[in-house]
Amino acid sequence: MKFTTNSRSNIMRVTNPFSPVKALREKSLLLLCFAAILFQTSCGEHHHKVEQTKLLVTSPLKRDTLTTKEYVCQIRAIRHIELRALEKGYLQDYYVDEGKSVKSGTLMFQILPIMYKADVQKAQAEMNFAEVEYMTTKALADSNVVSKSELLMAKAKLDRAKAELALAQVHLGFTEIRAPFDGIMDRLNVRRGSLLNEGDLLSSISDISQMWVYFNVPEAEYLDYKTNLKKDDKMKVKLRMANNNIFGSQGIVETIEADFNNETGNIAFRATFPNPDKLLRHGETGNVVVEVPLKGALLIPQKATFEVLNARYVYVVDKDNVIKSREIKVSYELPNIYVVTDGIKETDKILLEGLRLVNENDKITYDFKDPKEVITHLNLLAE
C-alpha cells in the first residue's frame, strides 16, 4: 500500500494498486479478447469445413405438370322426396323398414281405409241407380213418352254419379302410399296407430343410383376452367370422401348455376357421380378434387427451401461458388415439390442439401445433380 500527501490540504490519500474496480475492468477486457479469439477461430473452422465439404446442388426444372385443387362439397341423391299422408286417418301399417331398398310401386304405408271404402260403395250404389234411371228415361224418350230435356237431366245425373265414384276411388287410393321410384327409405316419422292429418310427413325416399355433388368455385378459377376447357368437353373431377379416400368412380360436371353469389364471389358447379355400389348417401360431405394443368411450370424440391418470417427462400450459388439467399414465391404445393412463379430462373443453381451447414456468403464446393433426376425421384417417393 502506498501513502501520498496533498500539499495544499495536507490531507493524506491512499492508492491501492489492487482496487476491485480496476481488477474487474481488466478481467472483462481479458474475456472479450478471449471471445474474439474463439469467434475468429470458429469462423475460420466453419469456412474451412464448408469449403472442404462437397454439397449437392441442382437447378429448377421447367416442365408441364398437373396440380390439384379441392373444394368442399355437398352430396345429394339425384332424386330425394318426402312421403306425406294425402288423407286423414290412422296409420294401419308400414311395410318397409328404415334404410331398406324398395322398388317402384312397392306399398310402403297403409292408412286405415274403412271409411274411404264405404264412400266408394255409396258412390257405386248411387251411380248404379243413376244408370238405371237414365236407361229408363232413354227408353221413354225414344217412345216420345217423356221429353228430351228429361233425358238430358237423367244423363247429367248419371255423369255426376260417375264422377263422385271416381273421386271416392281416388281418396281410397290415397290410403296406400307406394314408392314413386326405386330407392332407399329414410327414417320413419310415424308408428303404427298414429293419427295422421293430411300432409303429415311419413318418411323420405332417395334414389342413390347417381349422386349430384355441389361445390362452389371462385370467379377467377371459374374463368380459368371455362377458358381452358375445349368445346364440347366436360370437366372431370374426383371425390375425396370424409375418410380421406378417393371415391372409385369419376364425376362429370354437367351444369353450372346461372348466377354468381355476390356475397361470396362464388358460383356453384354440379358434378354427377355414378354410385353402383350405393356407397354414397344423401347428405354426405367431402371434397371435390379438380386437376389443374400447369404449362411450363418451374419445379424445385421442397427440401431445397427454408422459411424466415413467413417468407420462403433458397440458397442460390453464384459464378464464384458463393451462396446467396433469395426469396421465392410459391404458387402451388405438390407432394415433395413446389411450383415457383417468382424469385429464381431455370438457369439458376440452388443448394439441394446441407442448408443447415452453411451461412450467407459462404463459398462452397459442390456436385451438380440433374434436375430431371431429382424431380423424378421425388415423384416416385410421393407415389
Buried (B, 14 or more C-beta within 10 A) or exposed (E): EEEEEEEEEEEEEEEEEEEEEEEEEEEEEEEEEEEEEEEEEEEEEBBEEBEEEEBBBBBBBBEEBEBBBEBEBBBBBBBBEEBBBBBBBEBBEBBBEEEEEBEEEBBBBBBBBEBBBEBBEEBBEBBEEBBEBBEEBBEBBEEEEBEEEBBEBBBEBBEEBBEBBEEBBEBBBBBBBBBBBBBBBBEBBBEEEBEBEEEBEBBBBBBBBBBBBBBBBBEEBBEEBEEEEEEEEEBEBBBBBEEEEEBBBEBEBEEBEEEBEEEEEBBBBBBBBBBEEEEBBBEBEBBBBBEBEBEEBBBBBBBBBBEEEEEBBBBBBEEEBEBEBEEBEBEBEBEBBBBBEEBBEEEBBBBBBBBEBBEEEBBBEBEEBEBEEBBEEBBEEEE
